[in-house]
Amino acid sequence: IHSVNTVYRDVTTRLSNVSSRISMGQDRTLVQPTEQSVPVGDQSLETIQRQIGPRYRLEKELGRGGMGVVYMAYDTQLERRIALKFLGGLLEQSPEFHERFLREAKAAAKLNHPNIISIFDIGGTKGRIYIAMEYVEGGSLHRYLQAKGKLSPRETISIFTQVCSALMAIHDAQIVHRDIKPENILIAKGGLVKLTDFGLAKIGDSRVTRTGAVMGTPCYMAPEQVLGKETDPRTDIYATGLVM
């Protein structure tokens, strides 16, 4: 509803309340409160730091979405800034989301391309799993558009030429992203584009999501994805056209 009409009644308030309940873990009918089910985002940086050990030094939260929370961190061994993505606390109780989170790391780690986010490491302690990935100093295309407004044709072509280059690489690797949207396109300083978030990726003929399930972001989904049918590289191309 919000994607069609942002002022529809109290939709914004309702979305905020739902997001808060999911993040805070207050819906006790879904998950009983246990030490393992406390959402990552509700804990202090100090608490999470103790759980993951000394190698990665957490600095601040960068953002959160349906699949987890991302923090800026410093790799004390390799002496570089990275992004650490944790699976959301409630989602950790789901084997399906756990497998999808691991699949995201495997999918991105297969790829070596300047327009695709690099995966450095995957690990976990005390039930917390994380992906250590390249930190992009900049922000998403969504934030970039909010700050700058409408882009010129020249800049639009520059951005989407890079997006298409990334898509060619993942499709050649038999991967379908299935969640192309402005939030998953990062714009680094200097204009370098990085495609990220392979949480819904389909690798070859593998399938984690059950047949007929609809996963993705409605505003940017191709018809076959909306209908829960089989997806292929054309699904990503359609979504890219909508974003552009």
C-alpha positions in Angstrom: 0.0 0.0 0.0 2.8 2.4 0.9 4.5 1.9 -2.4 1.3 3.0 -4.2 0.0 5.7 -1.9 2.4 7.1 0.8 -0.4 9.1 2.4 -2.9 6.3 2.7 -4.5 6.7 6.2 -2.0 5.6 8.8 0.1 3.3 6.7 3.4 4.9 7.7 2.6 4.6 11.4 1.5 1.0 11.0 4.7 0.1 9.0 6.8 1.7 11.7 5.0 -0.2 14.5 5.4 -3.5 12.6 9.1 -2.9 12.0 9.6 -2.1 15.6 7.9 -5.2 16.8 9.9 -7.4 14.5 13.1 -5.6 15.5 12.4 -5.6 19.2 11.1 -9.2 19.3 7.9 -8.2 21.1 5.6 -10.5 19.3 5.8 -13.4 21.8 3.5 -15.6 19.7 6.2 -16.0 17.1 9.3 -16.6 19.2 9.6 -17.3 22.9 12.2 -15.0 24.6 15.5 -16.8 24.9 19.1 -15.5 25.1 19.6 -16.6 21.5 16.5 -14.7 20.2 17.5 -11.2 21.3 17.8 -9.2 18.0 21.3 -8.1 17.2 20.1 -4.5 16.7 18.8 -4.3 20.3 22.2 -5.1 21.9 24.9 -2.5 22.6 28.0 -2.5 20.4 29.9 -3.6 23.5 27.7 -6.7 23.9 28.0 -7.7 20.3 31.7 -7.0 20.4 32.2 -9.5 23.2 30.2 -12.2 21.2 32.3 -11.9 18.0 35.7 -11.6 19.6 38.6 -9.2 19.0 39.3 -9.5 15.3 36.5 -7.2 14.1 36.2 -3.9 16.1 32.6 -2.6 15.7 32.3 1.2 15.1 28.7 2.0 14.3 25.5 0.7 12.7 25.2 1.4 8.9 21.7 0.1 8.3 19.2 -2.7 8.7 16.7 -4.5 6.4 14.6 -7.6 6.2 17.6 -10.0 6.4 19.7 -8.4 9.1 21.8 -5.5 10.4 25.0 -4.1 9.0 27.7 -2.5 11.0 30.9 -0.7 10.1 33.8 -2.5 11.6 37.6 -2.5 11.5 39.5 -5.7 10.7 42.4 -5.6 13.2 44.3 -8.4 11.5 44.3 -7.0 7.9 44.0 -3.4 9.1 41.1 -2.3 6.9 37.6 -1.0 7.4 34.8 -3.5 6.5 31.1 -4.0 6.8 29.8 -6.8 9.0 26.3 -8.1 8.3 24.5 -10.1 11.0 21.4 -12.2 10.4 18.5 -10.6 12.4 17.9 -12.1 15.8 14.4 -13.5 15.1 15.4 -14.8 11.7 18.2 -16.8 13.3 15.6 -19.1 14.6 14.5 -20.0 11.1 16.6 -22.7 9.3 15.3 -21.3 5.9 16.6 -17.8 6.6 19.8 -19.2 8.1 20.5 -21.1 4.9 19.6 -18.1 2.7 22.0 -16.0 4.7 24.8 -18.4 4.1 23.9 -18.7 0.5 24.2 -14.9 0.1 27.9 -15.2 1.2 28.6 -18.1 -1.1 26.9 -16.4 -4.1 28.8 -13.2 -3.7 32.1 -14.9 -2.8 32.0 -16.7 -6.2 32.2 -13.4 -8.0 35.2 -11.2 -8.6 34.1 -8.0 -10.3 34.7 -4.3 -9.7 30.9 -3.6 -9.6 30.0 -6.4 -7.1 30.6 -6.1 -3.4 33.5 -8.4 -2.2 33.0 -11.0 0.5 36.0 -11.4 2.8 34.9 -13.9 5.5 32.0 -15.6 7.2 31.9 -16.7 10.8 29.8 -16.9 13.9 29.9 -17.4 17.7 27.1 -18.0 20.3 24.5 -18.4 17.6 25.4 -15.2 15.8 26.5 -15.6 12.2 28.0 -12.8 10.2 29.4 -11.9 6.8 32.4 -9.7 6.6 32.3 -7.8 3.3 33.8 -4.8 1.5 32.9 -1.4 3.1 31.7 1.1 0.5 32.2 4.7 1.5 29.2 6.4 0.1 25.6 5.2 0.2 22.8 3.5 -1.7 21.3 4.8 -4.9 18.2 5.3 -2.9 19.9 7.7 -0.5 21.8 9.3 -3.4 18.6 10.1 -5.1 17.1 11.5 -1.9 20.0 13.9 -1.5 20.5 14.9 -5.1 17.1 14.5 -6.7 16.6 13.6 -10.4 19.8 12.5 -12.1 21.0 13.7 -15.5 20.8 11.3 -18.5 24.6 11.1 -18.5 24.9 10.1 -14.8 22.0 7.7 -15.2 23.7 6.0 -18.1 27.0 5.8 -16.1 25.3 4.2 -13.1 23.3 1.7 -15.1 26.1 0.7 -17.4 27.9 -0.4 -14.3 24.8 -2.2 -12.9 24.4 -4.1 -16.2 28.1 -5.0 -16.1 27.6 -6.5 -12.7 24.5 -8.3 -13.9 26.4 -9.8 -16.8 28.9 -11.2 -14.4 26.4 -12.8 -12.0 24.3 -14.2 -14.9 27.4 -15.7 -16.5 27.9 -17.4 -13.1 24.4 -18.9 -13.2 23.2 -16.5 -10.5 19.9 -14.6 -10.5 19.9 -11.7 -8.0 16.1 -11.4 -7.7 16.2 -8.2 -5.5 17.5 -5.4 -7.8 16.4 -2.1 -6.2 17.9 1.3 -5.4 18.8 0.2 -1.8 21.0 -2.6 -3.2 22.9 -0.5 -5.6 25.8 1.3 -3.8 27.4 4.5 -5.1 31.0 4.8 -3.8 32.9 8.1 -3.9 34.1 8.8 -7.4 30.9 7.2 -8.9 31.9 3.6 -8.7 28.8 1.4 -8.5 28.6 -1.8 -6.3 25.8 -4.3 -6.5 25.1 -5.8 -3.1 22.7 -8.0 -1.0 22.5 -11.5 -2.5 20.1 -12.7 0.2 17.4 -13.7 -2.3 19.8 -14.9 -5.0 19.1 -18.1 -7.0 22.2 -20.1 -7.7 21.9 -22.4 -10.7 19.0 -24.8 -10.2 19.2 -24.6 -6.4 16.0 -23.6 -4.5 15.7 -22.6 -0.9 12.3 -20.8 -1.2 9.5 -23.3 -1.6 7.7 -23.4 -5.0 5.1 -20.6 -5.3 6.6 -18.4 -2.6 6.8 -14.8 -3.5 10.1 -13.1 -2.4 11.4 -9.7 -3.4 10.5 -6.0 -3.3 7.1 -5.5 -5.0 7.9 -2.2 -6.7 10.7 -3.8 -8.7 9.5 -7.3 -9.3 8.9 -8.9 -12.7 5.5 -10.4 -13.4 6.8 -14.0 -13.1 8.3 -13.2 -9.7 5.1 -11.6 -8.4 3.2 -14.8 -9.4 5.8 -17.0 -7.7 6.9 -18.6 -11.0 10.4 -19.6 -12.1 12.8 -16.7 -12.5 15.8 -16.3 -14.8 18.2 -13.4 -15.8 15.4 -11.6 -17.5 13.9 -11.1 -14.0 16.9 -9.0 -13.0 16.8 -7.1 -16.3 13.2 -6.2 -15.9 13.9 -4.9 -12.3 16.9 -2.9 -13.5 14.6 -1.2 -16.1 12.1 -0.3 -13.4 14.9 1.2 -11.2 16.3 3.2 -14.1 
